[in-house]
Amino acid sequence: MRSATTMRVAITSFVFALGCLRERSVATPRARVVASVATSARPDAAATPDASPTVVPDAPPEPRAYADPPAVAALARDPAWRMPVDPLVEEGWACSSSVHPQSCEPDPCFEGVGQQCRDRCGAQCDSTERGCRADAVTCRGRCADDGCRGRCATDEARCLDTAIEAKDRCVTGGCEGVIAACLVAEHQRFRQTCRAACVLCNTRCERHAETFHCVDSCLRGRQGCDRVQRSICMMSGAEWGDERPAAP
């Protein structure tokens, strides 16, 4: 009797143990899957980098005059501050740095009396600018707060803009008139002293292998053709100046 009971208990324990083992073997893979999903969802888990482009904000626009607010603010911090000048641009917010343009063809007036006139315009602007900045320093010396220094900077900006605008009018108005009058006189001189020789030498040298050298040698033997006129003849021809209007 005891042996039969013992046998039944043993069989029951074996079946119970087998069921537990089977349940554990089924649950373990599922637990690994759940753990894997949970790991991939963590914020610190490795993720695919975002491929969207980075948006860089536009730089603030450069001031176009000393009276613009960014320039006034800069002058309030430092009365010696200067507007940035692009060396590739002929016109600029500076007195002397932008008054040395070059002509692309021989021009006895543009780089002669024309440059002398532009230099005078720049020198006058430089003198006015120094006065503007000196007045700003004096004004700031009486200030006790930022509001006062801001008003000094506003007055300085207005003074600087006026000086540079006056330089521009001097260059574009006064100097261009001086150059135009000079060109009329130089064209008349070229026509009277060197045009005939220019026509003759260009005709003789038109089939020469080194035309410029040939024309230059030919003109050197002609009285009345100086260095400037020889250059004009070789670069612009005997018709130089015919299309230019009369001086105002």
C-alpha positions as CSV (number, residue, x, y, z in Angstrom):
1,M,0.0,0.0,0.0
2,R,2.8,2.4,1.0
3,S,4.7,1.5,-2.2
4,A,1.7,2.4,-4.4
5,T,1.2,5.7,-2.6
6,T,4.8,6.5,-2.9
7,M,4.7,5.7,-6.6
8,R,1.8,8.1,-7.2
9,V,3.5,10.9,-5.3
10,A,6.6,10.5,-7.4
11,I,4.7,10.5,-10.6
12,T,2.7,13.6,-9.6
13,S,6.0,15.4,-8.6
14,F,7.6,14.5,-12.0
15,V,4.6,15.8,-13.9
16,F,4.5,19.0,-11.9
17,A,8.3,19.5,-12.5
18,L,8.0,18.8,-16.2
19,G,5.2,21.4,-16.5
20,C,7.2,24.0,-14.7
21,L,10.2,23.3,-16.9
22,R,8.1,23.6,-20.1
23,E,6.5,26.8,-18.9
24,R,10.0,28.3,-18.2
25,S,11.3,27.3,-21.6
26,V,8.4,29.0,-23.3
27,A,8.5,32.2,-21.3
28,T,12.2,32.8,-21.6
29,P,12.3,33.7,-25.4
30,R,9.3,36.0,-24.9
31,A,11.0,37.7,-22.0
32,R,14.1,38.3,-24.2
33,V,12.0,39.8,-27.0
34,V,10.2,42.1,-24.5
35,A,13.6,43.1,-23.1
36,S,15.0,43.8,-26.6
37,V,12.0,46.0,-27.5
38,A,12.4,47.9,-24.2
39,T,16.1,48.4,-24.8
40,S,15.6,49.8,-28.3
41,A,13.0,52.2,-26.9
42,R,15.3,53.7,-24.3
43,P,16.4,57.3,-25.1
44,D,20.1,56.4,-24.7
45,A,19.9,53.6,-27.2
46,A,21.7,53.9,-30.6
47,A,19.4,55.5,-33.2
48,T,19.7,56.4,-36.9
49,P,21.1,60.0,-37.3
50,D,18.6,62.6,-38.4
51,A,19.3,63.2,-42.1
52,S,17.4,66.6,-42.3
53,P,19.7,69.6,-43.2
54,T,20.8,72.0,-40.5
55,V,19.2,75.4,-40.9
56,V,21.7,78.2,-40.4
57,P,20.0,81.6,-39.7
58,D,20.9,84.5,-42.1
59,A,23.5,86.9,-40.9
60,P,22.2,90.4,-40.0
61,P,22.4,92.8,-42.9
62,E,25.4,95.2,-42.9
63,P,24.6,98.8,-42.2
64,R,24.3,101.0,-45.3
65,A,25.0,104.3,-43.6
66,Y,26.4,105.5,-40.3
67,A,22.9,106.6,-39.3
68,D,21.6,103.0,-39.5
69,P,20.9,101.6,-35.9
70,P,23.7,99.0,-35.9
71,A,26.2,101.6,-36.9
72,V,25.0,104.1,-34.3
73,A,25.3,101.3,-31.7
74,A,28.8,100.6,-32.8
75,L,29.7,104.3,-32.6
76,A,28.2,104.5,-29.1
77,R,30.6,101.8,-28.0
78,D,33.6,103.3,-29.9
79,P,33.5,106.7,-31.6
80,A,36.5,105.6,-33.8
81,W,34.5,102.7,-35.3
82,R,34.5,102.7,-39.1
83,M,32.0,101.3,-41.6
84,P,33.3,98.1,-43.3
85,V,34.6,98.9,-46.8
86,D,34.7,96.4,-49.7
87,P,38.0,97.0,-51.6
88,L,36.3,95.6,-54.8
89,V,33.7,98.4,-54.8
90,E,34.7,101.8,-56.0
91,E,32.0,103.7,-54.0
92,G,32.1,103.1,-50.3
93,W,31.5,104.6,-46.9
94,A,35.1,105.9,-46.5
95,C,36.7,109.2,-47.5
96,S,40.0,108.3,-49.2
97,S,40.0,104.6,-49.7
98,S,37.5,104.6,-52.5
99,V,38.6,107.5,-54.7
100,H,41.3,105.7,-56.7
101,P,39.5,104.0,-59.6
102,Q,41.4,103.0,-62.8
103,S,40.6,103.6,-66.4
104,C,40.6,100.5,-68.7
105,E,41.8,102.5,-71.7
106,P,44.4,105.2,-72.2
107,D,43.1,108.4,-70.8
108,P,45.4,111.4,-70.2
109,C,42.8,113.1,-68.0
110,F,41.3,110.4,-65.9
111,E,44.6,109.6,-64.2
112,G,45.9,113.2,-64.4
113,V,43.7,116.1,-63.5
114,G,40.9,113.6,-62.7
115,Q,42.9,111.9,-59.9
116,Q,44.1,115.2,-58.6
117,C,40.5,116.3,-58.3
118,R,39.5,113.1,-56.5
119,D,42.4,113.5,-54.1
120,R,41.1,116.9,-53.2
121,C,37.6,115.6,-52.6
122,G,39.0,112.8,-50.4
123,A,41.2,115.2,-48.4
124,Q,38.3,117.5,-47.6
125,C,36.2,114.5,-46.5
126,D,39.1,113.3,-44.3
127,S,39.3,116.7,-42.6
128,T,35.6,116.8,-41.9
129,E,35.6,113.2,-40.6
130,R,38.3,114.0,-38.1
131,G,36.2,116.9,-36.9
132,C,33.2,114.6,-36.5
133,R,35.1,112.1,-34.4
134,A,36.7,114.8,-32.3
135,D,33.4,116.4,-31.5
136,A,32.0,112.9,-30.6
137,V,34.8,112.3,-28.1
138,T,34.2,115.8,-26.5
139,C,30.5,115.0,-26.3
140,R,31.0,111.6,-24.6
141,G,33.3,113.3,-22.1
142,R,30.2,115.1,-20.7
143,C,28.1,111.9,-20.5
144,A,27.2,110.0,-17.4
145,D,24.9,107.3,-18.9
146,D,24.4,105.3,-22.1
147,G,21.5,107.4,-23.3
148,C,23.8,110.5,-23.5
149,R,26.5,108.4,-25.3
150,G,23.8,107.2,-27.7
151,R,22.8,110.8,-28.6
152,C,26.5,111.7,-29.1
153,A,26.8,108.7,-31.5
154,T,23.7,109.8,-33.4
155,D,25.2,113.2,-34.0
156,E,28.5,111.7,-35.0
157,A,26.8,109.4,-37.5
158,R,24.9,112.2,-39.1
159,C,28.1,114.2,-39.4
160,L,30.0,111.3,-41.0
161,D,27.2,110.6,-43.5
162,T,27.1,114.2,-44.5
163,A,30.9,114.3,-45.1
164,I,30.9,111.1,-47.2
165,E,27.9,112.3,-49.3
166,A,29.7,115.6,-49.9
167,K,32.7,113.6,-51.1
168,D,30.6,111.6,-53.5
169,R,29.0,114.7,-55.0
170,C,32.5,116.2,-55.3
171,V,33.8,113.1,-57.2
172,T,30.8,112.4,-59.4
173,G,29.8,116.0,-60.1
174,G,32.9,118.2,-59.9
175,C,35.6,115.8,-61.0
176,E,33.6,114.4,-63.9
177,G,33.2,117.9,-65.3
178,V,36.9,118.6,-64.9
179,I,37.7,115.3,-66.8
180,A,35.2,116.1,-69.6
181,A,36.8,119.5,-70.2
182,C,40.3,118.0,-70.2
183,L,39.3,115.3,-72.7
184,V,37.9,117.9,-75.1
185,A,41.3,119.8,-75.0
186,E,43.3,116.5,-75.3
187,H,41.3,115.3,-78.2
188,Q,41.9,118.5,-80.1
189,R,45.6,118.3,-79.4
190,F,45.7,114.7,-80.6
191,R,43.9,115.6,-83.8
192,Q,46.2,118.5,-84.5
193,T,49.5,116.9,-83.7
194,C,49.3,113.1,-83.9
195,R,46.2,111.8,-85.7
196,A,47.7,111.9,-89.2
197,A,50.8,110.0,-88.1
198,C,48.6,107.5,-86.3
199,V,46.6,106.8,-89.5
200,L,49.8,106.5,-91.5
201,C,51.6,104.2,-89.1
202,N,48.5,101.9,-88.5
203,T,48.2,101.5,-92.3
204,R,51.9,100.6,-92.7
205,C,51.8,98.1,-89.8
206,E,48.5,96.4,-90.3
207,R,50.1,93.3,-91.7
208,H,53.1,93.3,-89.5
209,A,53.5,90.3,-87.2
210,E,54.0,92.6,-84.2
211,T,51.6,95.4,-84.9
212,F,51.9,97.3,-81.6
213,H,55.7,97.3,-81.8
214,C,55.7,98.4,-85.4
215,V,53.2,101.3,-84.7
216,D,55.2,102.4,-81.7
217,S,58.5,102.5,-83.7
218,C,56.8,104.3,-86.5
219,L,55.3,107.0,-84.2
220,R,58.5,107.6,-82.4
221,G,59.9,109.1,-85.6
222,R,57.0,111.5,-86.0
223,Q,57.2,114.9,-84.5
224,G,54.3,115.9,-82.2
225,C,53.4,112.4,-81.0
226,D,54.4,112.2,-77.3
227,R,54.3,109.1,-75.1
228,V,50.6,109.6,-74.1
229,Q,49.5,110.1,-77.7
230,R,51.4,107.1,-78.9
231,S,49.7,105.0,-76.3
232,I,46.3,106.4,-77.4
233,C,47.0,105.6,-81.0
234,M,48.1,102.0,-80.3
235,M,45.2,101.2,-77.9
236,S,42.3,103.2,-79.3
237,G,43.2,104.1,-82.9
238,A,43.1,107.4,-84.8
239,E,39.3,107.8,-84.1
240,W,40.0,108.3,-80.3
241,G,37.6,110.7,-78.8
242,D,35.2,111.1,-81.8
243,E,32.3,109.8,-79.8
244,R,32.9,111.9,-76.7
245,P,30.4,114.8,-76.1
246,A,31.6,118.4,-75.8
247,A,32.5,119.7,-72.4
248,P,29.6,121.1,-70.4
